[in-house]
Amino acid sequence: MAPSPVFDPRRGPRHAARIASAALVSSALMLVAMAPVAAQSVVVEQIVFRGSPVGSAGSVKLIAPGSVSAQSVTLQLGRVIAPGTDIATPAGVALVLVSEAGNRFRLAPDSRVRLSQGPALAR
């Protein structure tokens, strides 16, 4: 008969304990990975107009969560944008946004993104 993959008497009880510990750690990591992600707002850290940093930019379109129409705004540095908002940049305007967790991302000129609303978005 073949030895059990978990407890091999030739390797001793320490081997079985290592296998059990590894299984427990992997299970814990899977639970952490499956935990829902909370929605996060972002802050406008940098605005770039045609390659030069500026303090504000006009004609940026924001669509608030639950709204169907876009609102054209002049976006200022430091503005907080709520989770679930659609952001559309006009030609020539790029944004650097920072999440509450410290993640930075760059929204290129003439592009659009929707900020995640967290687990409620995945229905």
Biotite code that builds the C-alpha atoms (Angstrom):
import biotite.structure as struc

atoms = struc.array([
    struc.Atom([0.000, 0.000, 0.000], chain_id="A", res_id=1, res_name="MET", atom_name="CA", element="C"),
    struc.Atom([1.249, 3.493, -0.890], chain_id="A", res_id=2, res_name="ALA", atom_name="CA", element="C"),
    struc.Atom([1.905, 5.897, 1.969], chain_id="A", res_id=3, res_name="PRO", atom_name="CA", element="C"),
    struc.Atom([-0.615, 8.696, 2.572], chain_id="A", res_id=4, res_name="SER", atom_name="CA", element="C"),
    struc.Atom([0.403, 11.976, 0.867], chain_id="A", res_id=5, res_name="PRO", atom_name="CA", element="C"),
    struc.Atom([-0.304, 13.885, 4.097], chain_id="A", res_id=6, res_name="VAL", atom_name="CA", element="C"),
    struc.Atom([1.395, 11.630, 6.608], chain_id="A", res_id=7, res_name="PHE", atom_name="CA", element="C"),
    struc.Atom([4.315, 9.564, 5.420], chain_id="A", res_id=8, res_name="ASP", atom_name="CA", element="C"),
    struc.Atom([5.667, 7.549, 8.377], chain_id="A", res_id=9, res_name="PRO", atom_name="CA", element="C"),
    struc.Atom([9.137, 7.685, 6.814], chain_id="A", res_id=10, res_name="ARG", atom_name="CA", element="C"),
    struc.Atom([9.142, 11.518, 7.053], chain_id="A", res_id=11, res_name="ARG", atom_name="CA", element="C"),
    struc.Atom([7.627, 11.781, 10.529], chain_id="A", res_id=12, res_name="GLY", atom_name="CA", element="C"),
    struc.Atom([4.995, 13.997, 12.142], chain_id="A", res_id=13, res_name="PRO", atom_name="CA", element="C"),
    struc.Atom([6.801, 17.238, 11.284], chain_id="A", res_id=14, res_name="ARG", atom_name="CA", element="C"),
    struc.Atom([6.139, 16.634, 7.595], chain_id="A", res_id=15, res_name="HIS", atom_name="CA", element="C"),
    struc.Atom([2.405, 16.199, 8.272], chain_id="A", res_id=16, res_name="ALA", atom_name="CA", element="C"),
    struc.Atom([2.378, 19.397, 10.352], chain_id="A", res_id=17, res_name="ALA", atom_name="CA", element="C"),
    struc.Atom([4.023, 21.330, 7.502], chain_id="A", res_id=18, res_name="ARG", atom_name="CA", element="C"),
    struc.Atom([1.444, 20.034, 5.021], chain_id="A", res_id=19, res_name="ILE", atom_name="CA", element="C"),
    struc.Atom([-1.414, 20.981, 7.374], chain_id="A", res_id=20, res_name="ALA", atom_name="CA", element="C"),
    struc.Atom([0.075, 24.461, 7.944], chain_id="A", res_id=21, res_name="SER", atom_name="CA", element="C"),
    struc.Atom([0.457, 25.033, 4.207], chain_id="A", res_id=22, res_name="ALA", atom_name="CA", element="C"),
    struc.Atom([-3.166, 24.014, 3.617], chain_id="A", res_id=23, res_name="ALA", atom_name="CA", element="C"),
    struc.Atom([-4.361, 26.343, 6.377], chain_id="A", res_id=24, res_name="LEU", atom_name="CA", element="C"),
    struc.Atom([-2.360, 29.298, 5.041], chain_id="A", res_id=25, res_name="VAL", atom_name="CA", element="C"),
    struc.Atom([-3.634, 28.718, 1.477], chain_id="A", res_id=26, res_name="SER", atom_name="CA", element="C"),
    struc.Atom([-7.224, 28.596, 2.726], chain_id="A", res_id=27, res_name="SER", atom_name="CA", element="C"),
    struc.Atom([-6.763, 31.851, 4.634], chain_id="A", res_id=28, res_name="ALA", atom_name="CA", element="C"),
    struc.Atom([-5.241, 33.550, 1.573], chain_id="A", res_id=29, res_name="LEU", atom_name="CA", element="C"),
    struc.Atom([-8.164, 32.428, -0.590], chain_id="A", res_id=30, res_name="MET", atom_name="CA", element="C"),
    struc.Atom([-10.634, 33.896, 1.919], chain_id="A", res_id=31, res_name="LEU", atom_name="CA", element="C"),
    struc.Atom([-8.770, 37.213, 1.932], chain_id="A", res_id=32, res_name="VAL", atom_name="CA", element="C"),
    struc.Atom([-8.724, 37.277, -1.876], chain_id="A", res_id=33, res_name="ALA", atom_name="CA", element="C"),
    struc.Atom([-12.475, 36.630, -2.001], chain_id="A", res_id=34, res_name="MET", atom_name="CA", element="C"),
    struc.Atom([-13.327, 39.378, 0.512], chain_id="A", res_id=35, res_name="ALA", atom_name="CA", element="C"),
    struc.Atom([-15.371, 42.198, -1.025], chain_id="A", res_id=36, res_name="PRO", atom_name="CA", element="C"),
    struc.Atom([-13.504, 45.368, -1.925], chain_id="A", res_id=37, res_name="VAL", atom_name="CA", element="C"),
    struc.Atom([-14.924, 48.546, -0.473], chain_id="A", res_id=38, res_name="ALA", atom_name="CA", element="C"),
    struc.Atom([-15.706, 51.336, -2.890], chain_id="A", res_id=39, res_name="ALA", atom_name="CA", element="C"),
    struc.Atom([-13.138, 54.112, -2.844], chain_id="A", res_id=40, res_name="GLN", atom_name="CA", element="C"),
    struc.Atom([-13.301, 57.720, -3.905], chain_id="A", res_id=41, res_name="SER", atom_name="CA", element="C"),
    struc.Atom([-10.397, 59.265, -5.803], chain_id="A", res_id=42, res_name="VAL", atom_name="CA", element="C"),
    struc.Atom([-8.674, 62.633, -5.562], chain_id="A", res_id=43, res_name="VAL", atom_name="CA", element="C"),
    struc.Atom([-7.428, 64.627, -8.560], chain_id="A", res_id=44, res_name="VAL", atom_name="CA", element="C"),
    struc.Atom([-3.675, 64.792, -7.938], chain_id="A", res_id=45, res_name="GLU", atom_name="CA", element="C"),
    struc.Atom([-2.520, 66.287, -11.236], chain_id="A", res_id=46, res_name="GLN", atom_name="CA", element="C"),
    struc.Atom([-4.091, 67.870, -14.302], chain_id="A", res_id=47, res_name="ILE", atom_name="CA", element="C"),
    struc.Atom([-2.060, 68.056, -17.508], chain_id="A", res_id=48, res_name="VAL", atom_name="CA", element="C"),
    struc.Atom([-3.148, 70.181, -20.480], chain_id="A", res_id=49, res_name="PHE", atom_name="CA", element="C"),
    struc.Atom([-1.247, 69.490, -23.700], chain_id="A", res_id=50, res_name="ARG", atom_name="CA", element="C"),
    struc.Atom([1.777, 68.261, -21.760], chain_id="A", res_id=51, res_name="GLY", atom_name="CA", element="C"),
    struc.Atom([1.941, 71.035, -19.140], chain_id="A", res_id=52, res_name="SER", atom_name="CA", element="C"),
    struc.Atom([0.687, 70.755, -15.539], chain_id="A", res_id=53, res_name="PRO", atom_name="CA", element="C"),
    struc.Atom([-2.210, 73.122, -14.771], chain_id="A", res_id=54, res_name="VAL", atom_name="CA", element="C"),
    struc.Atom([-4.365, 73.855, -11.711], chain_id="A", res_id=55, res_name="GLY", atom_name="CA", element="C"),
    struc.Atom([-7.726, 73.251, -13.369], chain_id="A", res_id=56, res_name="SER", atom_name="CA", element="C"),
    struc.Atom([-9.328, 72.043, -16.583], chain_id="A", res_id=57, res_name="ALA", atom_name="CA", element="C"),
    struc.Atom([-12.714, 72.830, -18.087], chain_id="A", res_id=58, res_name="GLY", atom_name="CA", element="C"),
    struc.Atom([-15.093, 70.636, -20.075], chain_id="A", res_id=59, res_name="SER", atom_name="CA", element="C"),
    struc.Atom([-14.402, 67.509, -18.010], chain_id="A", res_id=60, res_name="VAL", atom_name="CA", element="C"),
    struc.Atom([-17.611, 65.469, -17.987], chain_id="A", res_id=61, res_name="LYS", atom_name="CA", element="C"),
    struc.Atom([-18.813, 63.736, -14.814], chain_id="A", res_id=62, res_name="LEU", atom_name="CA", element="C"),
    struc.Atom([-21.777, 61.372, -14.616], chain_id="A", res_id=63, res_name="ILE", atom_name="CA", element="C"),
    struc.Atom([-22.804, 60.773, -11.011], chain_id="A", res_id=64, res_name="ALA", atom_name="CA", element="C"),
    struc.Atom([-23.908, 57.270, -9.943], chain_id="A", res_id=65, res_name="PRO", atom_name="CA", element="C"),
    struc.Atom([-27.561, 56.724, -10.869], chain_id="A", res_id=66, res_name="GLY", atom_name="CA", element="C"),
    struc.Atom([-27.610, 59.727, -13.235], chain_id="A", res_id=67, res_name="SER", atom_name="CA", element="C"),
    struc.Atom([-27.967, 59.423, -17.003], chain_id="A", res_id=68, res_name="VAL", atom_name="CA", element="C"),
    struc.Atom([-26.762, 62.864, -18.045], chain_id="A", res_id=69, res_name="SER", atom_name="CA", element="C"),
    struc.Atom([-23.222, 64.181, -17.966], chain_id="A", res_id=70, res_name="ALA", atom_name="CA", element="C"),
    struc.Atom([-22.344, 67.391, -16.163], chain_id="A", res_id=71, res_name="GLN", atom_name="CA", element="C"),
    struc.Atom([-19.550, 69.466, -17.715], chain_id="A", res_id=72, res_name="SER", atom_name="CA", element="C"),
    struc.Atom([-17.337, 70.813, -14.920], chain_id="A", res_id=73, res_name="VAL", atom_name="CA", element="C"),
    struc.Atom([-14.130, 72.726, -14.384], chain_id="A", res_id=74, res_name="THR", atom_name="CA", element="C"),
    struc.Atom([-12.051, 70.217, -12.441], chain_id="A", res_id=75, res_name="LEU", atom_name="CA", element="C"),
    struc.Atom([-9.669, 71.574, -9.783], chain_id="A", res_id=76, res_name="GLN", atom_name="CA", element="C"),
    struc.Atom([-6.645, 69.913, -8.168], chain_id="A", res_id=77, res_name="LEU", atom_name="CA", element="C"),
    struc.Atom([-7.660, 68.150, -4.945], chain_id="A", res_id=78, res_name="GLY", atom_name="CA", element="C"),
    struc.Atom([-11.259, 67.513, -5.970], chain_id="A", res_id=79, res_name="ARG", atom_name="CA", element="C"),
    struc.Atom([-12.713, 64.324, -4.499], chain_id="A", res_id=80, res_name="VAL", atom_name="CA", element="C"),
    struc.Atom([-14.702, 62.195, -6.939], chain_id="A", res_id=81, res_name="ILE", atom_name="CA", element="C"),
    struc.Atom([-17.192, 59.674, -5.532], chain_id="A", res_id=82, res_name="ALA", atom_name="CA", element="C"),
    struc.Atom([-17.229, 55.924, -6.276], chain_id="A", res_id=83, res_name="PRO", atom_name="CA", element="C"),
    struc.Atom([-19.412, 54.993, -9.271], chain_id="A", res_id=84, res_name="GLY", atom_name="CA", element="C"),
    struc.Atom([-18.796, 58.287, -11.101], chain_id="A", res_id=85, res_name="THR", atom_name="CA", element="C"),
    struc.Atom([-18.009, 58.254, -14.831], chain_id="A", res_id=86, res_name="ASP", atom_name="CA", element="C"),
    struc.Atom([-15.185, 60.642, -15.772], chain_id="A", res_id=87, res_name="ILE", atom_name="CA", element="C"),
    struc.Atom([-14.608, 61.732, -19.389], chain_id="A", res_id=88, res_name="ALA", atom_name="CA", element="C"),
    struc.Atom([-11.638, 63.918, -20.297], chain_id="A", res_id=89, res_name="THR", atom_name="CA", element="C"),
    struc.Atom([-11.663, 66.249, -23.301], chain_id="A", res_id=90, res_name="PRO", atom_name="CA", element="C"),
    struc.Atom([-8.941, 66.251, -25.951], chain_id="A", res_id=91, res_name="ALA", atom_name="CA", element="C"),
    struc.Atom([-5.644, 67.551, -24.565], chain_id="A", res_id=92, res_name="GLY", atom_name="CA", element="C"),
    struc.Atom([-6.526, 66.981, -20.865], chain_id="A", res_id=93, res_name="VAL", atom_name="CA", element="C"),
    struc.Atom([-5.003, 64.119, -18.847], chain_id="A", res_id=94, res_name="ALA", atom_name="CA", element="C"),
    struc.Atom([-5.708, 63.436, -15.172], chain_id="A", res_id=95, res_name="LEU", atom_name="CA", element="C"),
    struc.Atom([-3.714, 61.652, -12.489], chain_id="A", res_id=96, res_name="VAL", atom_name="CA", element="C"),
    struc.Atom([-6.109, 60.254, -9.885], chain_id="A", res_id=97, res_name="LEU", atom_name="CA", element="C"),
    struc.Atom([-5.231, 58.744, -6.491], chain_id="A", res_id=98, res_name="VAL", atom_name="CA", element="C"),
    struc.Atom([-7.498, 56.333, -4.608], chain_id="A", res_id=99, res_name="SER", atom_name="CA", element="C"),
    struc.Atom([-7.946, 56.253, -0.829], chain_id="A", res_id=100, res_name="GLU", atom_name="CA", element="C"),
    struc.Atom([-5.631, 53.223, -0.813], chain_id="A", res_id=101, res_name="ALA", atom_name="CA", element="C"),
    struc.Atom([-2.876, 55.257, -2.508], chain_id="A", res_id=102, res_name="GLY", atom_name="CA", element="C"),
    struc.Atom([-3.197, 53.705, -5.986], chain_id="A", res_id=103, res_name="ASN", atom_name="CA", element="C"),
    struc.Atom([-2.450, 56.155, -8.803], chain_id="A", res_id=104, res_name="ARG", atom_name="CA", element="C"),
    struc.Atom([-3.749, 55.937, -12.320], chain_id="A", res_id=105, res_name="PHE", atom_name="CA", element="C"),
    struc.Atom([-3.606, 58.225, -15.327], chain_id="A", res_id=106, res_name="ARG", atom_name="CA", element="C"),
    struc.Atom([-6.646, 58.988, -17.418], chain_id="A", res_id=107, res_name="LEU", atom_name="CA", element="C"),
    struc.Atom([-5.433, 59.874, -20.920], chain_id="A", res_id=108, res_name="ALA", atom_name="CA", element="C"),
    struc.Atom([-6.803, 62.746, -23.005], chain_id="A", res_id=109, res_name="PRO", atom_name="CA", element="C"),
    struc.Atom([-10.135, 62.082, -24.737], chain_id="A", res_id=110, res_name="ASP", atom_name="CA", element="C"),
    struc.Atom([-10.941, 58.979, -22.649], chain_id="A", res_id=111, res_name="SER", atom_name="CA", element="C"),
    struc.Atom([-13.552, 57.763, -20.182], chain_id="A", res_id=112, res_name="ARG", atom_name="CA", element="C"),
    struc.Atom([-13.582, 55.607, -17.046], chain_id="A", res_id=113, res_name="VAL", atom_name="CA", element="C"),
    struc.Atom([-16.145, 54.548, -14.430], chain_id="A", res_id=114, res_name="ARG", atom_name="CA", element="C"),
    struc.Atom([-14.930, 54.370, -10.858], chain_id="A", res_id=115, res_name="LEU", atom_name="CA", element="C"),
    struc.Atom([-15.906, 51.112, -9.181], chain_id="A", res_id=116, res_name="SER", atom_name="CA", element="C"),
    struc.Atom([-18.760, 51.107, -6.706], chain_id="A", res_id=117, res_name="GLN", atom_name="CA", element="C"),
    struc.Atom([-17.370, 48.005, -4.999], chain_id="A", res_id=118, res_name="GLY", atom_name="CA", element="C"),
    struc.Atom([-19.360, 44.797, -4.480], chain_id="A", res_id=119, res_name="PRO", atom_name="CA", element="C"),
    struc.Atom([-22.745, 46.429, -5.187], chain_id="A", res_id=120, res_name="ALA", atom_name="CA", element="C"),
    struc.Atom([-21.673, 46.863, -8.818], chain_id="A", res_id=121, res_name="LEU", atom_name="CA", element="C"),
    struc.Atom([-21.371, 43.105, -9.435], chain_id="A", res_id=122, res_name="ALA", atom_name="CA", element="C"),
    struc.Atom([-24.991, 41.966, -9.469], chain_id="A", res_id=123, res_name="ARG", atom_name="CA", element="C"),
])
